[in-house]
Amino acid sequence: MSAEAEPSGHARVAADAATRGLDIEIFPRPAAGSLVEAAALMGIEPSDIVKSLVVKRSDGSFLFALVPGGRSIAWPKLRAVVGVNKLKMPTADVALDATGYERGTITPLGSTTAWPVFADEGIRGRKVAMGAGEHGYSMFVSGDDLIAAFDATVADISVPE
């Protein structure tokens, strides 16, 4: 199969969401220079943007950590919830190999491997924006529906940046 025949990142996201019965809205979005600028472009608060971070375990497997904008992973908290002593952020090329998405576009939806999802409790009860698998696109989704669609583990896994 040639690269041209493979579905685009946002098409993979849409197909996976449909399979899961997850209602999403994918839309084109201009590039932004900051979290605040990105939120303003979408008419939302910075905390309504969720970062999908791929995290590597010491056994070579991965997980997704979903963290609200303006917050970062609290490594001791995430390690405790996952039940491991060591986690780390992989290099950009390793993240691409693990998910099929480039940094800045990563989402559990349509990932080439279905890694477990750990969501910060701050995404509950709100509509959130997140990457849609391809530069220039974002999506809106209910945080609660996203958590349910992945049977995500929800916990306090972040700290203010």
N, C-alpha and C positions, 0 to 999 in steps of 0.2 A: 504494500500500500504506500503510495507516495505521500509526502508531507501535506500536499495540497488537499488530499482526500480526507485527511483526519479532521474531525470537527474542531472548531475554534474553542478556546477556553470557555467563553461564556455559553456556547452551545452545549458543552459537556456539563456545565453547571445547571443549565436549564433542564437537560435530559435527566440528570440525577435527581433534581428537585421534583420533577414530574413523577419519576418512579417512586419517590418517597411520599408523594401526596403533599409536598411542601409548597405553599404559595409564596412565590418570590416575584419581585419586580426588578428586572435587569434594565439598566439605562446607561447611555453613554455619558461620560463625565470628563471634563477637561482636567488636565494635570494640575496639581496643586503643590505649592511649595512647603506647606505645613499642614498639620492637623487642623488648626483653626481655619485656615483657608479652605481646606477640603470640606469641612463642616458648613462653612458659609456658602460654598457653591451648591451644597445639597439642601440648604435651609434647615439644618439640624444642629444640635449641640455637639461639641467634640466628643463627649462621652457616649454619644449614640453611634459612633464609628467603632466597629469591633475589628481588632487585629486578629487574624488567624496566623498563629505562629507554629511552625513545625519544629518539634523538639526531638532530639536524638537521645535514646536510652543507651546505657553502656553495652547492652546486648546487640546493638545495631538496629533495633526496631525504632519506630518513631511514634509520636502522638501529636495531636493538635491541641494547642492551648488557645482558647478564645478569650481575649482581654479587651475591655473597653478602652477607648481612646483616652489619653491622659494618664494611663496606668501602664505598668510594666509587670512582667512575671515576678512574683515573689518566690524565688527559687527554693528556699526552705519549705514554704507552704506547699508548692507544687510537688516537691520530692516526697513530702509526707503523705499527700493525697494519693500519689501514684504508688507509693510504697517502695521507693528506691533511694539509694544513696547518691546517685550521680545522674545528672541530666545536663545537656548542653545544647546550645544553638548550633546547628550544622552550618557549613559553608553554603553559599548560594547555590553552587553546583550540586551539592549533596541534597539540598532541599528540593531542587528541581527534579532530581532523580527519584526522590521519595514521593513526590506528589504529582509531578507532571506540570507544575506551575512555577513561574518565576516569582521571586520575592516581590511583594507589593501586589500580587494577584492571588496569593494562596488562599484557598478555602477548602474545607473538607468536602464540599459538594463537587463531585466529578473527579476527585483525586484518583490518580492511577492505582493507589492502594488505599483501602478503607482502614486507616489508622484510628485508634480510639480517640474520642474527643473529650477534653476537659474544659468546661466553661466556667469563667468567673461568675459568681453569683450576681454581679452587677449588670448582667445582660437580661436577667429575668424581668418579665413584665413590661418590656418596651420593644418598640420597633427599632431595629438597628440597621445600619448600613455596613457593608463589608465588601471586600474584593470579590470580583465575579469571574476569576480565572483568566483574565486577560487585561493588559494595560488599556486604559481608556474606558473601562466599564466598572460599574459598581452595582450592588443590588441592595434592595430593602427586603427584610424578612422579619417576622416576629421572632424575638429571642426565645420565647417559650416554645414556639413551634420548631425552631431549629434544634433546641435542646432535645425535644421529644423525638424528632426525626433521626437523631443519631444516638438516642439513649445515652446522652452525654452525662458524665459525672460533673455535678455542679458543686463548687466549693469556693471559698475565699482563697484565690490563688494569685492575687495581684496587690500591688502597692502603688501609691501615687508616684508619677514620674517627677 
